[in-house]
Amino acid sequence: MKAETRPAEIRIVIADDHPVFRKGLRQIIETDPRLKVVGEAEDGEAALERLRETRPEVVILDVGMPDKDGLEVARAIRAQRLQVEIIFLTMYRDEHLFNAALDLGVKGYLLKDSAVTEVIAGIKAVSGGQNYISPPLSTYLINRGRRSATLVEQQPGLEDLTPAERRVLKLIAEYKTSKEIADELCLSARTVEHHRANICEKLDLKGSHALLKFAAQHQSQL
């Protein structure tokens, strides 16, 4: 008889500056035998330390932490190439913040008042490469999709961009230099410049600052 394969453990770090909330969230998470909290942090700097120490699959970040807030930690995670999926926790229904998080590659976005009932589903979704958004925020996701579709209508050349060119365009929208983009994507500076030239040609952008202006204006739609 073939032995049953046990599902892989999902390791998690929780970063929130309210210890009572952290404790409650940890207790809820660990009711599932597949989930294991391997670290906690009360501020952004400590969160990055825990991530480097424990290398978890998922980190749950409070948006409003001291030292470094959730967005700053997410940027640092990308810059340091830490292989971890991010879930944001927030008390606020702020569409601008929501879009900024998704632009940074955040896959989970939970409202704090519903986190207790949604956090396990959220962890399992993002660890499997899917997105998980609190249902009350689904309108933001719909709005984002509509804006993206409208942009493609206005700029049909976007559909001609290769995946590599898309990644470069998104990083340009974050005001990254060609050197910074090359470092992040493990490319040569010459390759990045080649991608930039191709993007400008496909989008019919002319002028030294046209690409940066386009990317910055449409960051949340790219």
C-alpha positions as CSV (number, residue, x, y, z in Angstrom):
1,M,0.0,0.0,0.0
2,K,1.3,3.4,-1.0
3,A,1.9,5.7,2.0
4,E,0.0,9.0,2.0
5,T,2.0,12.1,1.1
6,R,1.7,14.7,3.8
7,P,1.1,18.2,2.5
8,A,4.1,20.5,2.7
9,E,4.3,22.8,5.7
10,I,3.7,26.5,5.1
11,R,6.0,28.7,7.2
12,I,4.8,32.2,8.2
13,V,6.2,35.4,9.8
14,I,3.7,37.9,11.3
15,A,4.7,41.6,11.5
16,D,2.3,43.9,13.5
17,D,3.0,46.4,16.2
18,H,0.1,45.2,18.4
19,P,1.2,42.2,20.4
20,V,-2.3,41.2,21.4
21,F,-3.4,41.2,17.7
22,R,-0.3,39.2,16.8
23,K,-1.0,36.6,19.5
24,G,-4.6,36.2,18.4
25,L,-3.6,35.9,14.7
26,R,-1.0,33.3,15.5
27,Q,-3.5,31.2,17.5
28,I,-5.9,31.2,14.6
29,I,-3.2,30.4,12.0
30,E,-1.8,27.5,14.0
31,T,-5.2,25.8,14.3
32,D,-4.3,24.5,10.8
33,P,-1.7,21.7,11.1
34,R,-0.1,22.7,7.8
35,L,0.6,26.3,9.0
36,K,3.5,27.2,11.2
37,V,4.4,30.7,12.5
38,V,8.2,30.8,12.6
39,G,8.7,34.4,13.6
40,E,7.0,37.6,14.8
41,A,8.0,41.3,14.5
42,E,6.7,44.5,15.9
43,D,8.2,46.9,13.3
44,G,9.4,46.9,9.7
45,E,13.1,46.5,10.5
46,A,12.5,43.6,12.7
47,A,10.3,42.1,10.1
48,L,13.1,42.1,7.5
49,E,15.4,40.5,10.1
50,R,13.0,37.7,10.8
51,L,12.5,37.1,7.0
52,R,16.3,36.8,6.5
53,E,16.6,34.5,9.5
54,T,13.7,32.2,8.9
55,R,13.1,32.3,5.1
56,P,9.3,31.7,5.4
57,E,6.9,31.1,2.5
58,V,4.5,33.9,3.6
59,V,4.8,37.1,5.5
60,I,1.8,39.0,6.9
61,L,2.6,42.7,7.1
62,D,0.7,45.4,8.9
63,V,0.6,48.4,6.6
64,G,1.0,50.9,9.5
65,M,4.1,49.7,11.3
66,P,6.8,51.9,12.8
67,D,10.4,52.2,11.5
68,K,9.4,50.8,8.1
69,D,5.7,50.6,7.1
70,G,4.3,47.7,5.0
71,L,5.0,49.3,1.7
72,E,8.7,50.1,2.6
73,V,9.1,46.5,3.8
74,A,7.6,45.2,0.5
75,R,10.0,47.3,-1.5
76,A,12.9,46.0,0.6
77,I,11.8,42.4,0.1
78,R,11.9,43.0,-3.7
79,A,15.3,44.9,-3.5
80,Q,16.8,42.1,-1.4
81,R,15.2,39.4,-3.6
82,L,13.7,37.6,-0.7
83,Q,11.5,34.7,-1.9
84,V,8.4,35.2,0.1
85,E,4.7,35.9,-0.7
86,I,3.3,39.0,1.0
87,I,-0.1,39.5,2.6
88,F,-1.0,43.1,3.7
89,L,-3.1,43.8,6.7
90,T,-4.8,47.2,7.0
91,M,-7.6,48.9,8.9
92,Y,-8.2,51.3,6.0
93,R,-10.2,50.9,2.7
94,D,-7.8,53.0,0.7
95,E,-7.8,52.4,-3.1
96,H,-4.5,54.2,-3.7
97,L,-2.8,52.1,-1.0
98,F,-4.4,48.9,-2.5
99,N,-3.0,49.7,-5.9
100,A,0.4,50.6,-4.5
101,A,0.5,47.2,-2.8
102,L,-0.4,45.3,-5.9
103,D,2.1,47.2,-8.0
104,L,4.8,45.9,-5.6
105,G,3.7,42.3,-6.2
106,V,1.6,41.9,-3.0
107,K,-0.7,38.9,-3.5
108,G,-2.8,39.1,-0.4
109,Y,-4.7,42.1,1.0
110,L,-6.8,41.7,4.1
111,L,-8.9,44.1,6.2
112,K,-8.0,43.7,9.9
113,D,-11.6,43.5,10.9
114,S,-12.0,40.3,8.8
115,A,-8.5,38.9,9.1
116,V,-9.4,36.4,11.8
117,T,-11.9,34.6,9.5
118,E,-9.9,35.1,6.3
119,V,-6.2,34.7,7.2
120,I,-6.0,30.9,6.8
121,A,-7.6,31.0,3.3
122,G,-5.4,33.9,2.4
123,I,-2.2,32.2,3.4
124,K,-3.1,29.0,1.5
125,A,-4.0,31.0,-1.6
126,V,-0.9,33.2,-1.8
127,S,1.4,30.3,-1.0
128,G,-0.1,28.6,-4.0
129,G,0.6,31.5,-6.3
130,Q,-2.9,32.9,-6.2
131,N,-4.2,36.3,-5.1
132,Y,-6.5,36.7,-2.1
133,I,-8.4,40.0,-1.5
134,S,-10.9,40.7,1.3
135,P,-14.3,40.6,-0.4
136,P,-15.3,44.2,0.6
137,L,-12.3,45.3,-1.5
138,S,-13.2,43.4,-4.7
139,T,-14.5,46.7,-6.2
140,Y,-10.9,48.0,-6.2
141,L,-9.8,44.9,-8.1
142,I,-12.6,45.4,-10.7
143,N,-11.7,49.1,-11.0
144,R,-8.1,48.2,-11.6
145,G,-9.0,45.7,-14.3
146,R,-11.2,48.2,-16.1
147,R,-8.5,50.8,-16.1
148,S,-6.0,48.3,-17.5
149,A,-8.5,47.3,-20.2
150,T,-9.0,51.0,-21.1
151,L,-5.3,51.6,-21.2
152,V,-4.9,48.7,-23.7
153,E,-7.6,50.2,-25.9
154,Q,-5.7,53.5,-25.8
155,Q,-2.3,51.8,-26.2
156,P,-2.8,48.6,-28.2
157,G,1.0,48.2,-28.4
158,L,0.9,47.1,-24.7
159,E,-0.3,43.7,-25.9
160,D,2.8,43.3,-28.1
161,L,5.2,43.7,-25.1
162,T,7.0,40.6,-24.1
163,P,6.9,39.4,-20.4
164,A,10.4,40.8,-20.0
165,E,9.5,44.2,-21.5
166,R,6.4,44.3,-19.1
167,R,8.6,43.7,-16.1
168,V,11.0,46.4,-17.2
169,L,8.1,48.8,-17.8
170,K,6.7,48.2,-14.3
171,L,10.1,48.9,-12.8
172,I,10.5,52.1,-14.8
173,A,7.1,53.1,-13.3
174,E,8.8,52.8,-9.9
175,Y,11.4,55.3,-11.1
176,K,14.1,52.7,-11.2
177,T,17.2,53.4,-13.2
178,S,18.5,51.1,-15.9
179,K,21.2,49.9,-13.6
180,E,18.8,49.2,-10.8
181,I,16.5,47.3,-13.2
182,A,19.4,45.3,-14.5
183,D,20.4,44.4,-10.9
184,E,16.9,43.4,-9.9
185,L,16.3,41.3,-13.0
186,C,19.8,39.9,-13.3
187,L,20.3,41.4,-16.7
188,S,23.0,43.5,-18.3
189,A,22.5,47.3,-18.6
190,R,22.7,46.9,-22.4
191,T,19.8,44.4,-22.3
192,V,17.7,46.8,-20.2
193,E,18.4,49.6,-22.7
194,H,17.4,47.3,-25.5
195,H,14.1,46.5,-23.8
196,R,13.5,50.3,-23.2
197,A,14.0,51.0,-26.9
198,N,11.6,48.2,-27.9
199,I,8.9,49.5,-25.5
200,C,9.2,53.0,-26.9
201,E,8.9,51.7,-30.4
202,K,5.9,49.5,-29.6
203,L,4.1,52.2,-27.7
204,D,5.1,55.0,-30.1
205,L,6.7,57.0,-27.4
206,K,9.2,59.7,-28.5
207,G,11.5,61.9,-26.5
208,S,13.9,61.3,-23.7
209,H,11.4,61.4,-20.9
210,A,8.3,60.0,-22.7
211,L,8.7,56.4,-21.4
212,L,9.2,57.4,-17.8
213,K,6.2,59.8,-18.0
214,F,4.0,57.2,-19.5
215,A,5.0,54.5,-17.0
216,A,4.6,56.8,-13.9
217,Q,1.1,58.0,-15.1
218,H,-0.2,54.5,-15.6
219,Q,1.6,52.6,-12.9
220,S,-1.5,51.0,-11.4
221,Q,-2.7,49.9,-14.8
222,L,0.4,48.1,-16.0
